[in-house]
Amino acid sequence: MGRVALVTGGSRGIGASISTALKDAGYTVAANYAGNDEAARRFTDETGIKTFKWSVADYDACKSGIAEVEAELGPIEVLVNNAGITRDAMFHKMTPDQWKQVIDTNLTGLFNMTHCVWGGMRERKFGRVVNISSINGQKGQAGQANYSAAKAGDLGLTKALAQEGARAGITVNAVCPGYIGTEMVRAVDEKVLNERIIPQIPVGRLGEPEEIARCVVFLASDEAGFVTGSTISANGGQYFS
């Protein structure tokens, strides 16, 4: 049995690709999810990866969920904070609830999850934390003030925790995907994709979820032990930082 890796939002989209890639690399993987029971069951049936349900926005749920994973699979040595939501609106129309929901999941969720595994990683003198941020956390995006703020906050958290974890053998890094060909993105009107989105991407195509997953597998590996506090921008050249 390989090291235990927990992927939040790990049964769909980019998260599903990350979970599968980690399993293929020899990790024992647990995939967290928040709401879609049918998708989670289908994912487990197809991959054999166990799924565990809780909201990353709830600290107590994270604590008990992580305890359940560790009781069943062993200590979590790799944490991939991938879970995220959008509640898009132009700022003058954005409600406090839309702001709070996104911040609670996309930023506070990272605190909740990482805080609950940090002590164990420090004791064992080993850990890998990979935070999935976004190109829009780097450059901002109209209609996504909440999402951009949360994803930018993820990068600040990554850099701060990298400094705290270094001497304890814990690396903390981030991946910032650009436009990736998930089910959600491919549901966008084809004309919008071809005329407004893809022309912004120098490589001339959407990214694939597996390309993000390969970044995560590297950052989780022993070979990446000297890489911490870093951000991999996987966006096809759309934005440089």
N, C-alpha and C positions, 0 to 999 in steps of 0.2 A: 504494500500500500504506500503510495507516494504522499508527499506533503498535502495537507488539507488546504484547499482554496475555497473561499466563499465569494460568490459573485452576486451583488445585489442587482435586482432587475435582470436576473440571469436566465430567464426562461423564454425571452422574446428579443427580437431585433439584434442589436449589437451585443447585448448581454448574452444571448443564446450562443452567438458565435464565440464569444470569449469563454464561456463555460465549456463548450465543446473542444476548443483549441487547448485549453488547459488540461482537460481529460486526456486528449490525444498525446499531450506532452508528459503524461504520467502522474498528474496530480489526482488526488481524490477530491472531487468537486461537489459543493453544495450550491444550489441556485436558489436565491431568495426571490420571492415575488410578492406583490401586494394585493392583486385582486382577481386576475383572470384564471380561475380554477381549471377551466377546460384547456386553455393553452398550456398550463403547467403540467397537467396530466399527459397531454399529448407529447410535450417535450420529454418527460421522463420515459414514456413508452418508447420514444424514438432513440433516445440517447443512453438510457440507464442512469442518468444523473438525477439524484434525489432533489426534490424541491421542498422549500420551507416557506410558509406564508406569514409575513408580518409587514407592517408599515415602517419604513426607515425613519419616518417623521416622529415616531413614538419611542422615546428613549427606553422606557420599561419594556416595550415589545421587542426592541433590539436586544436588550440584555437577556430576556428569557429565550428569544429565538436563537441567539448565539450559544447559550447554554445547551439548548436542545441539539444543535448541530455538533457541538463539541462532545456531548455525551454519546452521540451516535457514531461520529466519525473520527474524533480526536481533536487535539488543539488546532486552532486556525492559525496557520503560518503565513497565508497569503490572503489579503483582503482586496477585492476589486470593488470600489464604490462607483457603480454604474447607474443605479436607479435614478430616474429623473422624470419630471413631468413638465408640461408647458401649459400656461394659461395666458395666451397671447392677447394683447390689447394695446392700442396706442395709450400713452401714459395718461393723457387727459381723460380717458375713459376707463382706465384700470381701477378696479375696486380694491379696497384693503384686503379682501379675502383672496383675490387673485394674486396679489403680492405675497400674502402670508403662505398660501399653499405651496407656491414655488420655492420660496425661501426655506420653508420647513422641510421640504423633501430634498431639494437640490443642494442646499448648503448645510442646514442643521442636521440633515440626514447623515452627512459625512462625519460630523462631530459625534453623533449618536453611535454610529457603527464603529468608528475608529477608537473612540474612547473605551468601548466595551471589549476590545481585543488588545489594546495597547499594553495593559499591565502584563498580560501573559506573554506577549512578544518581548517585553523588557526582561522578564524573568528568564526566558529561554535564550536571550541574546540573539534572537533572529526574528526578522519579520519583513514582509514585503507589502506595502500599501500602494495601490495604483488607483488614482482618482481620474475618472472620465469627466473631463471638463468639456469645452466646446470652442470652436472658432469664434462663436459669438461672445464668449467670455473674454476673448482677446481683443476683438475689434468693436464689440457692441452691435446691436441690431435694433432698428426701429420696430416698435411693436412688441419688443421683448425686454423691456427695462428690468422686469423681475428676473427673467431667465439669465440675461447677461450679467446682472449684478451677482446672482448666485454662483454662476460659473466662474466669474472673475474671483469671487471669494474662495472658491475651491482652489484656485492657483495660489492665493496667499496662504491658505491653510497648508497646502503642500510644501511650500518653502519653509514655513515656520516649523512644521513637524519634522521635516528632513533634518533640520539642525538639532532638534531635540532627540531624534532617534538614532543619529549616526553612531554615537559611542556605544549604543546598546545593540548594534548590528541590525537596525531597522532602516530600510530605505523607503522613501516616500517620493513618488513621482506622479506625473500627470500625463494624460494623453488628451489632445484637443482635436477631435474629429471635425472635418468639414462636412460637406454634404455627402452623406453615405446612402447607398441604395437600399435602405430598409423598406419594409412594407409601407410605413408611414410616408416616406419621401416619394416612393414610386406611385403613391396614390395622388400626388399633386398632378394637376392638369398637365397633359403632355406638352401642350404649347408653352406653358409657363416654364416647365423644366427645360425645354429645348431652346427657348428664346431669351429667358431671363436668368436662369440659374446656371446651366452648364457653360454658357459663354463666359461666365466669371471665373471658371476653373481652368487654369492654363493647360492642364493635361487633357482637357476636353471630355471628361466623363465624370460620373459619380464614383465615389469610392465604394469599396465592397466591405461588408462587415468583417470579413475574414482578414482584411488588411489592418483593421484596428486590433483585432484579436492577436495578430502576430506581434504587434507592438507590446501588448500586455504580457504575452508569454515571455518575451525577452526581458522586460522589466521585472518579472517575477522570478527570473532564473538566478542561479548562483553566479553566472557570468556577468550579471549586471550589478554586482556588489559594490562597484565603485561609482555607480550612477545613482545620485540622489538629489532631490530638489530640482529635478529637470522636467521639462515639458517637451513632449514629442508632438509636433504640429503635423497631423496627417490630413492635409486638406488639398492635395493636388496642386500646391503652389498658389492657392487663392489668397493667402494672407501670410506675411512674414512678420515675426516678432523677435 
